[in-house]
C-alpha cells in the first residue's frame, strides 16, 4: 500500500504544481481567462500539461489505491511506478517542447506509457474480483 500512496501523492504534487504554474503564468501575462492560441506560448503549454494531467491523474490515483489496498503483485506495483514516471515524462514533453504543434519524443513516450499502464492497471483491477 505504501507504493500506491507514494505514487498517488506524486500525481497530486504534479497536478497541483502545474496548477500553480498556470496561475503564476496567467498573473505574469495578464491573461486571466481563456488560453493563448499559439502552441509555442509557454502559458498554452502549461495549460495543456495541467489539463492533460487533470484528465488522467484522478483515475490513475483511484486504480493505485484500489490495487494497493489488495496487497498487489510485484508487477502491479511496478506498473504503478512506471505510470507515474510516464506522467512526468509527458509533462516534461509538454513543457520542454518548442511547440505543441509538432510531436515530441517525451510526449509520445509519456502518452503511450500512460495508455499502456492504465490499461494494465484496469485489467489488474478486474483480476482482483
C-alpha positions in Angstrom: 0.0 0.0 0.0 2.9 2.3 0.7 3.9 2.4 -3.0 0.3 3.2 -4.0 0.2 6.1 -1.6 3.5 7.5 -2.7 2.5 7.2 -6.4 -0.8 8.9 -5.7 1.0 11.7 -3.8 3.4 12.1 -6.7 0.5 12.5 -9.1 -1.0 15.1 -6.7 2.2 17.0 -6.5 2.4 17.1 -10.3 -1.2 18.2 -10.6 -1.0 21.0 -8.0 2.4 22.2 -9.1 1.1 22.5 -12.7 -2.0 24.4 -11.4 0.3 26.8 -9.5 2.5 27.2 -12.6 -0.6 28.1 -14.7 -1.8 30.6 -12.2 1.6 32.2 -12.0 2.0 32.4 -15.7 -1.5 33.9 -16.0 -0.5 36.5 -13.5 2.6 37.4 -15.4 0.9 37.5 -18.8 -2.2 39.3 -17.6 -4.4 36.7 -19.4 -6.7 35.7 -16.5 -9.2 33.7 -18.6 -9.0 31.7 -21.7 -5.9 30.4 -23.4 -3.4 31.8 -25.9 -3.8 30.2 -29.4 -0.1 29.9 -30.1 1.0 26.3 -29.4 4.5 27.6 -28.7 3.3 30.0 -26.0 4.6 28.9 -22.5 1.2 29.6 -20.9 -0.5 27.5 -23.6 1.9 24.6 -22.9 1.3 24.9 -19.2 -2.4 24.9 -19.6 -2.3 21.8 -21.8 0.1 20.0 -19.4 -2.2 20.8 -16.5 -5.4 19.9 -18.4 -3.9 16.6 -19.6 -2.7 15.7 -16.1 -6.1 16.5 -14.6 -7.7 14.1 -17.1 -5.6 11.1 -16.2 -4.3 11.6 -12.6 -7.6 11.0 -10.9 -8.3 7.7 -12.5 -4.8 6.5 -12.0 -4.9 7.5 -8.3 -8.2 5.5 -7.9 -6.6 2.5 -9.5 -3.4 2.8 -7.4 -5.3 3.0 -4.2 -7.8 0.2 -5.1 -5.0 -2.1 -6.1 -2.6 -1.1 -3.4 -5.2 -2.0 -0.8 -5.3 -5.6 -2.1 -1.6 -6.4 -1.5 -0.7 -6.3 -5.2 1.7 -8.5 -7.1 5.1 -7.0 -7.8 4.2 -6.4 -11.4 1.3 -4.3 -10.4 3.5 -2.2 -8.1 6.0 -1.7 -10.9 3.2 -0.7 -13.2 2.1 2.0 -10.8 5.7 3.3 -10.7 6.0 3.3 -14.4 2.6 5.0 -14.8 3.8 7.9 -12.6 7.1 8.1 -14.5 5.2 8.3 -17.8 3.0 11.1 -16.5 6.1 13.1 -15.5 7.7 12.4 -18.9 4.6 13.5 -20.7 4.6 16.8 -18.7 8.3 17.3 -19.5 7.4 16.8 -23.1 4.7 19.5 -23.0 6.9 22.0 -21.2 10.2 21.3 -23.0 8.8 21.1 -26.5 9.4 24.2 -28.6 5.8 24.0 -29.8 2.9 21.6 -29.2 2.0 21.8 -32.9 4.7 19.2 -33.5 5.4 15.8 -31.9 7.9 15.5 -29.2 9.6 12.2 -28.1 8.9 12.7 -24.4 5.2 13.4 -25.1 5.0 10.2 -27.2 6.7 8.0 -24.6 4.7 9.6 -21.8 1.3 9.2 -23.6 2.0 5.7 -24.8 3.2 4.7 -21.3 0.1 6.2 -19.7 -2.3 4.3 -22.0 -0.4 1.1 -21.6 0.0 1.2 -17.8 -3.6 2.5 -17.4 -5.0 -0.4 -19.4 -2.8 -2.9 -17.5 -4.0 -1.5 -14.1 -7.6 -1.7 -15.3 -7.1 -5.4 -16.2 -5.4 -5.9 -12.8 -8.5 -4.4 -11.1 -10.7 -6.9 -13.0 -8.4 -9.7 -11.8 -9.0 -8.9 -8.1 -12.7 -9.6 -8.4 
